Amino acid sequence: MKKKNNLRHRIVINMPYLLLETLIRNKALSLYISNLISGREIKVRYENNITEFFSIKPISRILMYSFSWSNTKEGYTFWHDMYDELCDKCDSQ
């Protein structure tokens, strides 16, 4: 449990502010982190490279590459709407 909480903490402190703000505003931060940890091989592939993962540009692509949106409880549309919001903020797609 402690290792998982430590990973959650590392995700939040390394996440770009714009992504963090968008997730918080949409009440999706915890959902995002849970899906990121379970949906990707972040435990193996990115645990030591989390800074590198969150440096992907444009920022909207971080959300796109995080996990398969359609395989989450929230569904594709939920995450796509957030992606569109990020694209509008950073003028990228």
Secondary structure, 3 states (H helix, E strand, C coil): CHHHHHHHHHHHHHCCHHHHHHHHHCCCHHHHHHHHHHHCCHHHHHCCCHHHHCCCCCHHHHHHHHCCHHHCCCCHHHHHHHHHHHHHHHCCC
